[in-house]
Amino acid sequence: MVRMNPSVRVLCAVVLLCASSAFAATPFAEGMVSITLDDGWSTQYTIARPALKARGIRSTYFLVTDAVAQGWGGYMSLAQVRTLHAENNEIASHTRTHADLTSLTPTQLTSELHDSRAWLAANVGAACGQALASPYGAYNAAVMTALKSEYASHRTINAGRNYRDTVIYELRANDVSRYVTVATVKGWIDQAIAEKSWLIILFHEFASTPTRETQYKTSNFTAILDYLKLRNVRTVTLSEGVALMDGLTEQPASAGTVVYDDAMGSGFQDWSWATHSLDESVTVHSGPNSLSFEPDYWEALMLHHTSGLDLSLYQSIDLWVHGGTTGGQQVRLALFNDATPLGSINLADVLGHPIAAGTWEKVSIPLSTLGATSGIVNDIYVQDDSGTDQGTVYVDDFVFVPH
């Protein structure tokens, strides 16, 4: 559903045309790939383990610890988990019960995080449970504060690749559901090799004939593993990858808060309903990727922040925009606190002319222009403002600039 179709036009802001970007992901010495497996399903042991072991690929298993401890049906046994650990795989936490961490009381949250890690250390190995993957990819400021006191890293389900300067508590991962093709995953692997980035791939269950979204076809899984060996790409466990990073626990304040630069920024999730791609690799302002979308019939990019941003800490929003082969698109940027609009502006009004074809232009929008200098923003829309079918628009280096 489209939240708004505002008609207000606000003139003002600064447009800068230049070739450099303030954002640059720091590559690794080589591309890397991690195989991670969530929940602790029994097929991870009976199907995935033999395929991985035969190819010498060690992986990271994020376990729902009550499922193992209490013998839930369909999950691995403690003996199987100990075997995986003895084979030098990494055993990590997916909480005690797979609860949505953002819905819990402080006491419940502590139990889910601490008790899961402590159980792994006591029952599997002292070094186990150093990494966490939050169930459903759900986290907010309170969850982040709590998990940092228990874990050395945190893997999300926000798509993209990781770099040395990625925040270690918001590691990006690409979720492989039933409908993700082998060709798509091969493309991710190729990107990681070319960029010298770190690709984390996430799997759940396995079956010869999948019947639900979280199951992945066994033959497709082995084809992906064979491609990893064919490309001779380095494979690492999650903790091995983290050890090669700069160790950033949060973005430096001076860098601003990145919404998108090669991938979704810290704390942001892609809730868009427009046809779009987070991995455009041809029309790019800086780095390996940009964000492309079709601004058609009020459709929008919806970029959601898990805990919200305090607008009083920022002075402006900067982004780069490219009109593709057509230009002239009518696109509106809007800020929301849930259902409450905080301000919006048409990018053509900011630019002082239509979005240009064939070139990148920097748009700097003071928050005072939007009338949004205070309050909490948790949803950013970049939305069609025409109600018609328009050409592809590209966005890159999208950031909230601090005072």
C-alpha angles and dihedrals in degrees: 000000000000111000099202148357102196120189099193113119118200118192120208143070136105128279118199125188114201140130105236133081130210090217125076126161111224109232126220123240087264141357116278137193131201125196111211126182122199134213102008100261114182092240088065086068101036099040111015098039097059092047093049095043093050089057097042094244116148116203144191118248116200105202134200092222100203088055090059097037094048098037099242113194115264095021133105121271123239089251090056092048090051089052091053089050092048088054089059097255117143118252113205139168130269090172129265101283107006092253124166098260093205091063098055135100116244090258093050091046092053090050094050093049106033100035093049093052093044092050092052092049092048099042107029110022140322093246094050123106098038093129130052133201111194114227114256087003087274119153140135137181094288092048091047092052091049097046093049089063091055109031139049093217143003128215119208131192092240106128124240141070130288131235135193090269097047112121106261092219093057103045113171121234135181113228115220108208127176093277100049109109127226088238090058093052091046087055090054090051092049090051092052091051093047094045096039086234133140118253118198113196120198126208133174120180133000133215138161087234111022117218101179136041097255093055118092125203112257095222090051091051093052090046089057092049090049089052091053089055092044091054090044090222119168113257120204139175116247094259091048089055093047090051089061093053131092090251098239109173092187138001115276108258091231090062092060123223112304117219094179135352112150087329140011112303130240111306095001126122130191110244095157125146098190121095101267148145131219090197107058104155105176105054101044133152097201137346123014101304147035135186116256128187144167109241096205132150097347092310116148151190105246112197111188125198114212097221103015132245124260103232093203088073094060137065103193150352118244125194139154119230133193125190096211117217096328110037123184095092118160105227129166128203113210134178124211140182096210103297095347115099114224100182144313143197138186110243092223089059090052093048094045089229138047119290104277126239120235099011142079119239127186116229118198114187118188110219088228087065089058092045087237107119096132140029133059123295118197102158128053119189125198097186143176107259098187108061089226140096109279136179125264118287124202126211128189142164093024112177146157106234116217126223 
